[in-house]
Amino acid sequence: KRNNNEDLQKLYDFLYDIMSSQHTIEKLTQAGMIEEFQEILLSF
């Protein structure tokens, strides 16, 4: 059986890495997506 908490942690780490990358943040901001990513992170 898969560990769902482990999967969630991996997803969270992945999203955190994205949010920690200034270059990525600039790209997302240009695309108007930064608010959506922040909402996803806050929903954890």
C-alpha positions as CSV (number, residue, x, y, z in Angstrom):
1,K,0.0,0.0,0.0
2,R,1.3,3.4,-0.9
3,N,1.9,6.0,1.8
4,N,-0.3,9.0,0.9
5,N,1.4,11.2,3.4
6,E,4.7,10.5,1.7
7,D,3.2,11.4,-1.7
8,L,1.7,14.6,-0.3
9,Q,5.1,15.5,1.2
10,K,6.8,15.0,-2.2
11,L,4.2,17.2,-3.9
12,Y,4.6,19.8,-1.3
13,D,8.4,19.7,-1.6
14,F,8.0,20.1,-5.4
15,L,5.7,23.1,-5.1
16,Y,8.0,24.6,-2.4
17,D,11.0,24.3,-4.8
18,I,8.9,26.0,-7.5
19,M,7.9,28.9,-5.2
20,S,11.6,29.2,-3.9
21,S,12.9,29.8,-7.4
22,Q,12.9,33.5,-8.2
23,H,13.2,32.8,-11.9
24,T,10.1,30.5,-11.8
25,I,8.2,33.1,-9.7
26,E,8.9,35.7,-12.3
27,K,7.7,33.4,-15.1
28,L,4.5,32.6,-13.2
29,T,3.9,36.2,-12.4
30,Q,4.2,37.1,-16.0
31,A,1.7,34.3,-16.8
32,G,-0.7,35.5,-14.0
33,M,-0.4,32.2,-12.2
34,I,1.4,33.1,-9.0
35,E,-1.8,33.6,-7.0
36,E,-3.0,30.2,-8.0
37,F,0.2,28.5,-6.8
38,Q,0.1,30.4,-3.6
39,E,-3.5,29.2,-3.0
40,I,-2.4,25.6,-3.7
41,L,0.4,25.9,-1.1
42,L,-1.9,27.5,1.4
43,S,-4.4,24.7,1.0
44,F,-2.0,22.1,2.5
